[in-house]
Every structure is written in C-alpha cells, then in structure tokens.
Amino acid sequence: MTGLFLLQLLNGAQFGILLFLVAAGLTLVFGIMDFINLAHGVLYMVGAYLMAMFTAQTGSFWLGLGLALPAVLVLGLVLEVTVFRRLYDRPHLDQVLATFGLVLMLSEGVRILWGSAPLSVPMPAALSASIPLLGPMRYPVYRLAVIGAGIAVALGLWWLITRTRAGMLLRAGASNRAMVSALGVDIGRLFRLVFAFGAMLAGFAGALVAPILSVDPGMGDNILILTFVVIVIGGAGSIKGAFVAALMVGIIDTVGRIFGPIWLRAVMDPQAAAQAGRVLAPMLVYILMAAVLAWRPAGLFGRAGAR
C-alpha cells in the first residue's frame, strides 16, 4: 500500500506540474490584463499536435520539441495581434464568447489538418527507462523528467519575476495596470510578451504530455477547467500561487481517485464504497476550491482588490 501511495503521489506531482505550466501564463494574463481567455487550453492541444507532427517529420523527440515551442509562441503572438488585443477593453462576457468561438475554430482546424484519430509520440530513448520504487513497483524516468522540467520552469519564472526589470513591470501591472501605463511603459508590448510566453508554456505542457497520453482534439478542454481551478485557489496573477495550487490539485485529484474508494471501505461495504468513491473523487478539487475561497476569497497568494 505504501508503494502504491508513493506511485500515485508522484503521478499527482507530475499532473500538477503540467497544470502549472498551463496555469502560469493564464494567471498572468488574468491577473495583469483582467482578461478571460478560454482559448488557452487549445494552445496546450496545439502544442501536443505540433510536437507529434515535428517529431514524425524529423524522427527526433528533441528536434520536435525545439520546433514546437517557437511555433506555439508565434501562434500566441498572431492570436494576440489579430484577436485578443481587440477584446482588452470589452466586458468579460464579450471575452468569453469571443475566445470560446476561437476554441471552436482552432479545434475544427486541428481536425482538418490532423484528423480526429488520436496521435502518439514515441518516448525519447534516453528517458524510456524506469527506476525501482518500493517493492516490485517501478516509475518511468520520463515522468520524473517532466517533474524536473516543471520545477526548472518554476524556478526560472521566480527568478524572472523577482529579479529582473521585466518581472518588476509584471508585478506592478498585476497591482495597478493603469499606473504602469501612465509611467510610460508600453503596456501593449507587455501584453504581447505575456501572451506569447504564456502560449509557449501551454504548448510546452502539451508537448511534454504527448508521449504519455494520446493526442486528440478534445485534450485541452478538461485541463482548462482544472487550470481555472488552480488560478482561483492560488490567486490570480501569482506564479507562486499557481505552482502551489497546481501541485495541490494534481495530487488531490490523482490520489483521491485511487484511494478514495479504498478509504471509504473502512466505513462502507465494498460495493457502496466503490460507487461513492467514483462520485466523490472528481469533486475533491472543487471542494478544496470552495474551502479556500471561504477562507481567502482572493486565493492563497492573491491580493484582494488587485487589478
């Protein structure tokens, strides 16, 4: 049982890291621009498809990753210039409707280009081994590499935001966007950079998950919902909050789905425990969100009244 718990804990941490990579850019967009972008999950999906395409064309996982990331960054820039910048000063309902329409368009574009059948990406040979855990259980090296890559990105973002001038502008923009603009900062350029970088991070998450999960047109929908949960729990505009909340959501969701029915057997018969566990496990992250909002309405690391 201990080995199984450790295995699911690592799986939850890996899932949380992927959530963080998607949430990092979106929380900056939401915190700085007060902009609701439902199309962010599509960038995660597009990153996975580009990874599959470039890996198949080059025959190399690493070349595929090196080509997919700048491609998603360019896509983020194009979307910001052509669509998003026209929505900054519009009401949230307009932003939701416009970006939802963009989701439909990009999802259909993916089906036209790559079809509806799931695609797969081969795992790199250097990371295809596994290491022993407790007992007979083993854990894939690739999943550990995903966790390591996510932690490295988190540390890089921490350095960027706390130790550089660009990070100072981001923090100032999250606190008072109008004041930053009044001080002569090109707020439009800042928005473009945030959008492009956030798109690249979402695409990076999609590229990393491609060898683990099948690449299909609906893969961005579920992760977008959990990404918004992460942002609400961590606090809009907070990278630290996104990292902590993503790990919490990933671990609670993964461990709860496996161990929920097992723990319920202590107070219920096995059949009822299995049924109740299947119903309650998907609710755990939303119960966590409700509890955090009741305690801290702005999120764990959010600032009340920040804009």
C-alpha positions as a Markdown table, in Angstrom:
| # | Residue | x | y | z |
|---|---|---|---|---|
| 1 | Met | 0.0 | 0.0 | 0.0 |
| 2 | Thr | 2.9 | 2.4 | 0.8 |
| 3 | Gly | 4.4 | 1.7 | -2.6 |
| 4 | Leu | 1.1 | 2.4 | -4.4 |
| 5 | Phe | 0.7 | 5.6 | -2.4 |
| 6 | Leu | 4.2 | 6.8 | -3.4 |
| 7 | Leu | 3.5 | 5.9 | -7.0 |
| 8 | Gln | 0.2 | 7.9 | -7.1 |
| 9 | Leu | 1.9 | 10.8 | -5.2 |
| 10 | Leu | 4.5 | 11.0 | -8.0 |
| 11 | Asn | 1.8 | 10.8 | -10.6 |
| 12 | Gly | -0.1 | 13.6 | -8.9 |
| 13 | Ala | 3.0 | 15.7 | -8.8 |
| 14 | Gln | 3.6 | 15.1 | -12.5 |
| 15 | Phe | 0.0 | 16.0 | -13.3 |
| 16 | Gly | 0.3 | 19.1 | -11.1 |
| 17 | Ile | 3.4 | 20.2 | -12.9 |
| 18 | Leu | 1.5 | 20.1 | -16.2 |
| 19 | Leu | -1.3 | 22.1 | -14.7 |
| 20 | Phe | 1.2 | 24.6 | -13.5 |
| 21 | Leu | 2.8 | 25.0 | -17.0 |
| 22 | Val | -0.7 | 25.8 | -18.4 |
| 23 | Ala | -1.8 | 27.9 | -15.5 |
| 24 | Ala | 1.4 | 30.0 | -15.3 |
| 25 | Gly | 0.7 | 32.0 | -18.4 |
| 26 | Leu | -3.0 | 32.2 | -17.9 |
| 27 | Thr | -2.8 | 33.5 | -14.4 |
| 28 | Leu | -0.5 | 36.4 | -15.6 |
| 29 | Val | -3.0 | 37.2 | -18.4 |
| 30 | Phe | -5.9 | 37.1 | -16.0 |
| 31 | Gly | -4.1 | 38.9 | -13.2 |
| 32 | Ile | -2.4 | 41.7 | -15.2 |
| 33 | Met | -5.0 | 42.2 | -18.0 |
| 34 | Asp | -8.2 | 41.1 | -16.3 |
| 35 | Phe | -8.7 | 39.1 | -19.5 |
| 36 | Ile | -10.6 | 35.8 | -19.6 |
| 37 | Asn | -9.1 | 33.6 | -22.3 |
| 38 | Leu | -11.0 | 30.3 | -22.8 |
| 39 | Ala | -8.7 | 29.5 | -25.8 |
| 40 | His | -5.7 | 28.9 | -23.6 |
| 41 | Gly | -6.5 | 25.2 | -23.4 |
| 42 | Val | -6.4 | 25.0 | -27.2 |
| 43 | Leu | -2.8 | 26.2 | -27.1 |
| 44 | Tyr | -2.0 | 23.2 | -24.9 |
| 45 | Met | -3.6 | 20.9 | -27.5 |
| 46 | Val | -1.9 | 22.6 | -30.4 |
| 47 | Gly | 1.4 | 22.2 | -28.7 |
| 48 | Ala | 0.8 | 18.5 | -28.5 |
| 49 | Tyr | -0.2 | 18.3 | -32.2 |
| 50 | Leu | 2.8 | 20.3 | -33.3 |
| 51 | Met | 5.0 | 18.0 | -31.2 |
| 52 | Ala | 3.6 | 15.0 | -32.9 |
| 53 | Met | 4.0 | 16.5 | -36.3 |
| 54 | Phe | 7.5 | 17.7 | -35.9 |
| 55 | Thr | 8.7 | 14.5 | -34.2 |
| 56 | Ala | 7.3 | 12.4 | -37.0 |
| 57 | Gln | 8.9 | 14.7 | -39.6 |
| 58 | Thr | 12.3 | 14.9 | -38.0 |
| 59 | Gly | 12.4 | 11.5 | -36.3 |
| 60 | Ser | 13.7 | 13.1 | -33.2 |
| 61 | Phe | 11.9 | 13.9 | -29.9 |
| 62 | Trp | 14.3 | 16.7 | -29.1 |
| 63 | Leu | 14.1 | 18.4 | -32.6 |
| 64 | Gly | 10.3 | 18.1 | -32.4 |
| 65 | Leu | 10.3 | 19.8 | -29.1 |
| 66 | Gly | 12.7 | 22.5 | -30.3 |
| 67 | Leu | 10.5 | 23.3 | -33.3 |
| 68 | Ala | 7.1 | 23.0 | -31.5 |
| 69 | Leu | 7.9 | 25.6 | -28.8 |
| 70 | Pro | 8.7 | 28.6 | -31.1 |
| 71 | Ala | 5.8 | 27.6 | -33.3 |
| 72 | Val | 3.3 | 27.9 | -30.4 |
| 73 | Leu | 5.0 | 31.2 | -29.4 |
| 74 | Val | 4.4 | 32.6 | -32.8 |
| 75 | Leu | 0.8 | 31.4 | -32.8 |
| 76 | Gly | 0.3 | 33.2 | -29.5 |
| 77 | Leu | 1.7 | 36.4 | -31.0 |
| 78 | Val | -0.6 | 36.1 | -34.0 |
| 79 | Leu | -3.7 | 35.5 | -31.9 |
| 80 | Glu | -2.8 | 38.5 | -29.6 |
| 81 | Val | -2.3 | 40.8 | -32.6 |
| 82 | Thr | -5.3 | 39.7 | -34.6 |
| 83 | Val | -7.9 | 38.8 | -31.9 |
| 84 | Phe | -7.1 | 39.4 | -28.3 |
| 85 | Arg | -6.0 | 43.0 | -28.4 |
| 86 | Arg | -9.4 | 44.0 | -29.7 |
| 87 | Leu | -11.0 | 42.5 | -26.6 |
| 88 | Tyr | -9.0 | 44.0 | -23.7 |
| 89 | Asp | -11.4 | 46.8 | -23.0 |
| 90 | Arg | -14.5 | 44.8 | -23.7 |
| 91 | Pro | -16.7 | 43.3 | -21.0 |
| 92 | His | -15.9 | 39.8 | -19.7 |
| 93 | Leu | -18.9 | 38.3 | -21.4 |
| 94 | Asp | -17.5 | 39.5 | -24.8 |
| 95 | Gln | -14.2 | 38.0 | -24.0 |
| 96 | Val | -15.7 | 34.7 | -23.0 |
| 97 | Leu | -17.9 | 34.5 | -26.2 |
| 98 | Ala | -15.0 | 35.5 | -28.5 |
| 99 | Thr | -12.4 | 33.2 | -27.0 |
| 100 | Phe | -15.0 | 30.3 | -27.0 |
| 101 | Gly | -15.6 | 30.9 | -30.7 |
| 102 | Leu | -11.8 | 30.8 | -31.1 |
| 103 | Val | -11.8 | 27.4 | -29.3 |
| 104 | Leu | -14.3 | 26.1 | -31.8 |
| 105 | Met | -12.4 | 27.4 | -34.8 |
| 106 | Leu | -9.0 | 26.1 | -33.7 |
| 107 | Ser | -10.4 | 22.7 | -32.7 |
| 108 | Glu | -12.0 | 22.3 | -36.1 |
| 109 | Gly | -8.8 | 23.5 | -37.7 |
| 110 | Val | -6.9 | 20.8 | -35.9 |
| 111 | Arg | -9.4 | 18.2 | -37.1 |
| 112 | Ile | -9.0 | 19.4 | -40.7 |
| 113 | Leu | -5.2 | 19.3 | -40.5 |
| 114 | Trp | -4.6 | 16.1 | -38.5 |
| 115 | Gly | -7.9 | 14.3 | -38.4 |
| 116 | Ser | -9.9 | 13.1 | -35.4 |
| 117 | Ala | -8.0 | 9.9 | -34.8 |
| 118 | Pro | -5.6 | 10.1 | -31.8 |
| 119 | Leu | -1.9 | 10.5 | -32.5 |
| 120 | Ser | 1.0 | 9.3 | -30.4 |
| 121 | Val | 4.6 | 10.5 | -29.8 |
| 122 | Pro | 7.4 | 8.0 | -29.1 |
| 123 | Met | 9.2 | 8.5 | -25.9 |
| 124 | Pro | 12.8 | 9.5 | -26.2 |
| 125 | Ala | 15.2 | 6.6 | -25.8 |
| 126 | Ala | 17.3 | 8.4 | -23.2 |
| 127 | Leu | 14.2 | 8.7 | -20.9 |
| 128 | Ser | 12.5 | 5.4 | -21.6 |
| 129 | Ala | 13.8 | 3.5 | -18.6 |
| 130 | Ser | 12.3 | 3.2 | -15.2 |
| 131 | Ile | 13.6 | 3.3 | -11.7 |
| 132 | Pro | 12.6 | 1.0 | -8.8 |
| 133 | Leu | 10.3 | 2.2 | -6.0 |
| 134 | Leu | 9.2 | 0.2 | -3.0 |
| 135 | Gly | 8.8 | -3.5 | -3.7 |
| 136 | Pro | 8.2 | -4.5 | -7.3 |
| 137 | Met | 6.9 | -1.2 | -8.4 |
| 138 | Arg | 8.9 | 0.9 | -10.8 |
| 139 | Tyr | 8.5 | 4.5 | -12.0 |
| 140 | Pro | 9.2 | 5.9 | -15.6 |
| 141 | Val | 12.2 | 8.1 | -15.9 |
| 142 | Tyr | 10.3 | 10.3 | -18.4 |
| 143 | Arg | 7.7 | 11.2 | -15.8 |
| 144 | Leu | 10.4 | 12.2 | -13.4 |
| 145 | Ala | 12.0 | 14.3 | -16.2 |
| 146 | Val | 8.6 | 16.1 | -16.6 |
| 147 | Ile | 8.5 | 16.9 | -12.9 |
| 148 | Gly | 12.1 | 18.2 | -13.1 |
| 149 | Ala | 11.4 | 20.3 | -16.2 |
| 150 | Gly | 8.4 | 21.8 | -14.5 |
| 151 | Ile | 10.4 | 22.7 | -11.3 |
| 152 | Ala | 13.1 | 24.2 | -13.5 |
| 153 | Val | 10.5 | 26.4 | -15.3 |
| 154 | Ala | 9.0 | 27.4 | -11.9 |
| 155 | Leu | 12.4 | 28.5 | -10.6 |
| 156 | Gly | 13.1 | 30.3 | -13.9 |
| 157 | Leu | 9.8 | 32.2 | -13.6 |
| 158 | Trp | 10.6 | 33.0 | -10.0 |
| 159 | Trp | 13.9 | 34.5 | -11.0 |
| 160 | Leu | 12.4 | 36.4 | -13.9 |
| 161 | Ile | 9.6 | 37.9 | -11.8 |
| 162 | Thr | 11.5 | 38.7 | -8.7 |
| 163 | Arg | 15.0 | 39.6 | -10.0 |
| 164 | Thr | 14.5 | 41.3 | -13.4 |
| 165 | Arg | 13.1 | 44.6 | -14.6 |
| 166 | Ala | 10.5 | 42.7 | -16.8 |
| 167 | Gly | 9.4 | 40.9 | -13.7 |
| 168 | Met | 9.1 | 44.2 | -11.8 |
| 169 | Leu | 6.8 | 45.5 | -14.6 |
| 170 | Leu | 4.7 | 42.3 | -14.4 |
| 171 | Arg | 4.3 | 42.6 | -10.7 |
| 172 | Ala | 3.5 | 46.3 | -11.0 |
| 173 | Gly | 1.0 | 45.6 | -13.8 |
| 174 | Ala | -0.7 | 43.0 | -11.6 |
| 175 | Ser | -1.1 | 45.5 | -8.9 |
| 176 | Asn | -2.1 | 48.6 | -10.9 |
| 177 | Arg | -2.2 | 48.4 | -14.7 |
| 178 | Ala | -3.2 | 52.0 | -15.2 |
| 179 | Met | -0.3 | 53.3 | -13.2 |
| 180 | Val | 2.2 | 51.2 | -15.1 |
| 181 | Ser | 0.8 | 52.6 | -18.4 |
| 182 | Ala | 0.9 | 56.2 | -17.0 |
| 183 | Leu | 4.6 | 55.8 | -16.2 |
| 184 | Gly | 5.4 | 55.4 | -19.9 |
| 185 | Val | 5.6 | 51.6 | -20.1 |
| 186 | Asp | 4.4 | 50.2 | -23.5 |
| 187 | Ile | 1.6 | 48.2 | -22.0 |
| 188 | Gly | 0.7 | 46.8 | -25.4 |
| 189 | Arg | 4.1 | 45.3 | -25.8 |
| 190 | Leu | 4.0 | 43.9 | -22.3 |
| 191 | Phe | 0.7 | 42.3 | -23.1 |
| 192 | Arg | 2.1 | 40.7 | -26.3 |
| 193 | Leu | 5.0 | 39.3 | -24.4 |
| 194 | Val | 2.9 | 37.8 | -21.7 |
| 195 | Phe | 0.5 | 36.3 | -24.2 |
| 196 | Ala | 3.3 | 34.8 | -26.3 |
| 197 | Phe | 5.2 | 33.4 | -23.3 |
| 198 | Gly | 2.0 | 32.0 | -21.8 |
| 199 | Ala | 1.2 | 30.3 | -25.1 |
| 200 | Met | 4.6 | 28.8 | -25.2 |
| 201 | Leu | 4.3 | 27.4 | -21.7 |
| 202 | Ala | 0.9 | 25.9 | -22.5 |
| 203 | Gly | 2.4 | 24.4 | -25.7 |
| 204 | Phe | 5.3 | 23.1 | -23.7 |
| 205 | Ala | 2.9 | 21.3 | -21.4 |
| 206 | Gly | 1.2 | 19.7 | -24.4 |
| 207 | Ala | 4.5 | 18.7 | -25.9 |
| 208 | Leu | 5.6 | 17.0 | -22.7 |
| 209 | Val | 2.4 | 15.1 | -22.2 |
| 210 | Ala | 2.3 | 13.9 | -25.8 |
| 211 | Pro | 4.4 | 10.7 | -25.2 |
| 212 | Ile | 2.3 | 9.9 | -22.1 |
| 213 | Leu | -1.3 | 10.5 | -23.3 |
| 214 | Ser | -2.9 | 10.2 | -26.8 |
| 215 | Val | -3.0 | 13.5 | -28.7 |
| 216 | Asp | -6.6 | 14.2 | -29.6 |
| 217 | Pro | -8.8 | 17.2 | -30.4 |
| 218 | Gly | -10.5 | 17.4 | -27.1 |
| 219 | Met | -7.5 | 17.1 | -24.8 |
| 220 | Gly | -7.5 | 20.8 | -24.0 |
| 221 | Asp | -11.0 | 21.0 | -22.6 |
| 222 | Asn | -10.6 | 19.2 | -19.3 |
| 223 | Ile | -7.2 | 20.7 | -18.4 |
| 224 | Leu | -8.6 | 24.2 | -19.0 |
| 225 | Ile | -11.3 | 23.7 | -16.3 |
| 226 | Leu | -8.7 | 22.5 | -13.8 |
| 227 | Thr | -6.4 | 25.3 | -14.8 |
| 228 | Phe | -9.0 | 27.9 | -13.8 |
| 229 | Val | -9.5 | 26.0 | -10.5 |
| 230 | Val | -5.7 | 26.3 | -10.0 |
| 231 | Ile | -5.8 | 30.1 | -10.6 |
| 232 | Val | -8.7 | 30.6 | -8.3 |
| 233 | Ile | -7.0 | 28.6 | -5.5 |
| 234 | Gly | -3.6 | 30.1 | -6.0 |
| 235 | Gly | -4.7 | 33.7 | -6.6 |
| 236 | Ala | -4.9 | 35.5 | -10.0 |
| 237 | Gly | -1.5 | 36.9 | -11.1 |
| 238 | Ser | 0.6 | 34.8 | -8.6 |
| 239 | Ile | 3.1 | 32.4 | -10.1 |
| 240 | Lys | 3.9 | 31.1 | -6.6 |
| 241 | Gly | 0.1 | 30.6 | -6.1 |
| 242 | Ala | -0.2 | 28.8 | -9.4 |
| 243 | Phe | 2.7 | 26.4 | -8.5 |
| 244 | Val | 1.4 | 25.5 | -5.0 |
| 245 | Ala | -2.2 | 25.2 | -6.1 |
| 246 | Ala | -1.3 | 23.1 | -9.2 |
| 247 | Leu | 0.6 | 20.6 | -7.0 |
| 248 | Met | -2.3 | 20.5 | -4.5 |
| 249 | Val | -4.9 | 20.0 | -7.3 |
| 250 | Gly | -2.8 | 17.4 | -9.1 |
| 251 | Ile | -2.0 | 15.3 | -6.0 |
| 252 | Ile | -5.6 | 15.5 | -4.5 |
| 253 | Asp | -7.2 | 14.6 | -7.8 |
| 254 | Thr | -4.9 | 11.7 | -8.6 |
| 255 | Val | -4.6 | 10.3 | -5.1 |
| 256 | Gly | -8.3 | 10.8 | -4.4 |
| 257 | Arg | -9.4 | 8.8 | -7.4 |
| 258 | Ile | -7.3 | 5.8 | -6.4 |
| 259 | Phe | -7.5 | 5.8 | -2.6 |
| 260 | Gly | -11.0 | 7.4 | -2.2 |
| 261 | Pro | -12.8 | 4.1 | -2.6 |
| 262 | Ile | -10.2 | 2.3 | -0.6 |
| 263 | Trp | -10.5 | 4.6 | 2.4 |
| 264 | Leu | -14.4 | 4.5 | 2.2 |
| 265 | Arg | -14.3 | 0.8 | 2.6 |
| 266 | Ala | -13.5 | 1.4 | 6.3 |
| 267 | Val | -17.0 | 2.7 | 6.9 |
| 268 | Met | -19.0 | 1.3 | 4.0 |
| 269 | Asp | -19.4 | -2.1 | 2.2 |
| 270 | Pro | -17.0 | -2.5 | -0.8 |
| 271 | Gln | -19.7 | -2.1 | -3.5 |
| 272 | Ala | -21.1 | 1.1 | -1.9 |
| 273 | Ala | -17.6 | 2.4 | -1.3 |
| 274 | Ala | -16.6 | 1.9 | -4.9 |
| 275 | Gln | -19.7 | 3.7 | -6.2 |
| 276 | Ala | -19.3 | 6.6 | -3.7 |
| 277 | Gly | -15.6 | 6.9 | -4.4 |
| 278 | Arg | -16.3 | 7.3 | -8.2 |
| 279 | Val | -18.8 | 10.0 | -7.4 |
| 280 | Leu | -16.8 | 11.9 | -4.8 |
| 281 | Ala | -13.3 | 11.7 | -6.2 |
| 282 | Pro | -13.9 | 14.2 | -9.1 |
| 283 | Met | -15.5 | 16.6 | -6.6 |
| 284 | Leu | -12.5 | 16.8 | -4.3 |
| 285 | Val | -10.7 | 19.6 | -6.1 |
| 286 | Tyr | -13.9 | 21.7 | -6.2 |
| 287 | Ile | -14.4 | 21.1 | -2.5 |
| 288 | Leu | -10.9 | 22.3 | -2.0 |
| 289 | Met | -11.6 | 25.4 | -4.1 |
| 290 | Ala | -14.7 | 26.2 | -2.1 |
| 291 | Ala | -12.9 | 25.8 | 1.2 |
| 292 | Val | -10.0 | 28.1 | 0.0 |
| 293 | Leu | -12.5 | 30.8 | -1.2 |
| 294 | Ala | -14.3 | 30.6 | 2.1 |
| 295 | Trp | -11.0 | 31.2 | 3.9 |
| 296 | Arg | -9.3 | 33.5 | 1.5 |
| 297 | Pro | -11.6 | 34.9 | -1.2 |
| 298 | Ala | -8.6 | 36.2 | -3.3 |
| 299 | Gly | -6.9 | 32.9 | -3.2 |
| 300 | Leu | -3.9 | 31.6 | -1.2 |
| 301 | Phe | -1.5 | 34.2 | -2.6 |
| 302 | Gly | -3.8 | 36.6 | -4.3 |
| 303 | Arg | -4.2 | 40.2 | -3.3 |
| 304 | Ala | -7.7 | 41.5 | -2.6 |
| 305 | Gly | -8.6 | 44.3 | -4.9 |
| 306 | Ala | -5.6 | 43.7 | -7.2 |
| 307 | Arg | -6.1 | 44.6 | -10.8 |
